[in-house]
């Protein structure tokens, strides 16, 4: 009997998932805001047009940009954190018809407005830059035109001091500078996917969506950082108008080098740059003074790190994991290292579900912090996506 029990226990251990896979993150004070609901009488985003791929917090409002399924158009939206509800939605096709996604984040301009880029529904059509101004929860959207004709905009950031929006074009991966004042664009070919690189990527069966820099970041000196295949980090200096490649490369592992790119960026209070490497879900630190990259390791045994942000007190929060797995929230501390909280699950209350239901976020596509660092906001990228919000003081796993 004892032998039978031992064999049975061994079989169960082999077939059942480990407890770590089912660790849940239920932060005190955390909640979900219902952003999406099909066939709803309430203000909601429709199904298949609401994957939250861009996110920023302006005052009390979490501003999101979505990506849609093929042939459908995305949305911009505003959620009030204090009121815990969706306040405004803006169908992008009202400003620019024929667009499918807002994939690359937001940049903040000199006027306090947000800037975002789109990718068109049809190959060869042009993406646009959009200016998004938040006025008491209302979204005022202006089409700024095509920064790179016949190409989309894969990633953007902005520098208020330079009065410029920086971006990566899609699918070629050119770096561009869009001057806000005169709406003119400077193009830099050094970051583009040339014929030789495309042939190498073809061997790995990957496409530009898999390898272009998913985000860009500006350091304290106004220099812009992004990534290029294979595992390279570039830096643009607006003073010299030159693109250079750092000697240090992104962290990678054997067999996944072709997937090495920057998934996310965050600036620490001391000006140090932190980034998430997509290939194996590793966090790294980049010193702007030296250009050196240090691999800080992994919070969980998963690839991807689609969002990181600093909360109040200098603590770094982020998510790792992606389909076919699911997202884990984590923190990183200089002294204690990583804390893997597990898969987020919080209460969601809204019209029709006043009693509240537990909402579990399987796929998270982007992370942002409130301007005062008191809240962390996470956006899902599902067919019906919601916002996960929690105060940094309540961020403890269970």
JOWORA-V36533 format. One record per residue. RES is the residue in one letter. D_FIRST is the distance of its C-alpha to the first C-alpha in Angstrom with 2 decimals. Layout:
BEGIN
res: <RES RES>
d_first: <D_FIRST D_FIRST>
END
This chain:
BEGIN
res: <X X X X X X X X X X X X X X X X X X X X X X X X X X X X X X X X X X X X X X X X X X X X X X X X X X X X X X X X X X X X X X X X X X X X X X X X X X X X X X X X X X X X X X X X X X X X X X X X X X X X X X X X X X X X X X X X X X X X X X X X X X X X X X X X X X X X X X X X X X X X X X X X X X X X X X X X X X X X X X X X X X X X X X X X X X X X X X X X X X X X X X X X X X X X X X X X X X X X X X X X X X X X X X X X X X X X X X X X X X X X X X X X X X X X X X X X X X X X X X X X X X X X X X X X X X X X X X X X X X X X X X X X X X X X X X X X X X X X X X X X X X X X X X X X X X X X X X X X X X X X X X X X X X X X X X X X X X X X X X X X X X X X X X X X X X X X X X X X X X X X X X X X X X X X X X X X X X X X X X X X X X X X X X X X X X X X X X X X X X X X X X X X X X X X X X X X X X X X X X>
d_first: <0.00 3.81 5.41 5.01 6.22 8.64 9.89 10.43 12.22 14.22 15.31 16.43 18.27 20.00 21.25 22.06 25.33 25.50 26.58 29.93 30.79 30.65 32.58 35.53 39.02 40.54 43.69 45.49 48.62 47.55 48.45 48.93 52.29 52.33 54.54 53.58 53.23 54.13 56.74 57.33 60.39 59.93 60.99 58.10 57.65 56.85 53.74 53.68 56.54 54.89 52.64 53.74 54.65 57.35 57.40 59.78 60.51 64.15 64.71 62.69 62.03 59.23 60.92 58.86 59.62 57.45 56.79 56.88 55.58 58.03 61.25 60.76 62.43 60.87 61.66 62.64 61.59 61.89 59.45 60.54 57.97 59.47 59.72 56.38 57.82 59.22 63.00 64.43 63.66 65.91 65.47 66.44 68.26 70.86 71.90 70.96 70.08 67.73 65.29 61.49 60.03 60.69 58.18 59.46 59.69 62.82 65.57 67.83 71.54 74.55 75.21 71.72 70.83 67.70 67.95 65.49 65.51 64.57 63.52 65.18 63.58 65.41 65.40 68.69 69.59 70.18 68.07 69.91 69.99 69.85 71.12 69.19 70.85 69.15 71.64 70.10 67.13 69.36 68.89 72.10 71.43 73.99 73.78 75.00 75.05 73.51 73.06 72.32 73.71 71.40 68.37 65.93 65.01 61.48 61.57 64.16 65.06 68.39 70.48 72.88 75.01 75.61 76.12 73.86 70.72 68.70 66.54 64.76 65.93 63.71 63.04 65.06 64.05 67.57 68.07 70.79 72.81 74.16 77.11 77.07 80.83 82.13 78.98 79.38 76.52 76.27 73.90 72.25 70.99 69.17 65.87 66.09 63.78 66.14 65.89 64.17 61.47 60.96 60.43 57.83 56.01 56.13 54.02 51.28 51.65 52.52 55.50 57.72 55.55 52.76 54.89 57.86 57.87 56.29 58.19 61.24 62.15 65.41 65.61 68.02 70.73 70.63 68.90 66.44 63.10 60.96 59.02 59.69 57.69 56.34 55.14 58.67 60.04 63.68 66.08 69.30 72.11 74.60 77.21 77.43 76.16 73.91 70.30 68.56 65.07 63.21 62.16 58.67 56.33 53.44 49.92 48.07 45.16 45.15 45.20 46.23 49.73 51.44 49.91 51.28 53.50 54.08 52.14 53.55 55.93 56.62 59.31 58.42 60.87 62.19 62.93 60.07 58.60 54.88 53.45 50.31 49.72 48.35 46.76 43.80 44.30 45.82 48.24 51.38 54.47 57.98 60.84 64.04 66.23 64.74 62.98 59.87 56.39 53.38 49.81 47.89 44.47 42.07 40.70 37.76 36.38 38.70 42.16 45.29 46.88 49.16 50.47 51.18 53.58 54.64 54.42 56.47 55.98 55.50 51.79 50.82 48.70 47.43 44.99 43.02 41.14 42.36 41.41 38.94 37.30 38.65 40.74 39.77 42.38 42.92 45.41 46.79 48.35 50.36 48.71 45.10 44.70 42.60 40.70 38.67 38.74 36.87 37.90 40.79 40.49 43.42 45.11 47.76 50.47 53.40 55.60 53.45 50.36 51.87 48.58 47.06 44.03 41.62 42.80 40.59 42.52 40.72 43.71 46.35 49.46 51.65 51.93 55.01 55.95 58.58 61.88 61.25 57.68 56.30 54.32 52.18 52.41 50.04 50.88 48.47 49.20 47.67 49.37 49.67 49.88 50.18 51.08 48.66 50.59 49.57 51.47 50.75 50.30 47.31 45.54 42.21 38.84 35.78>
END
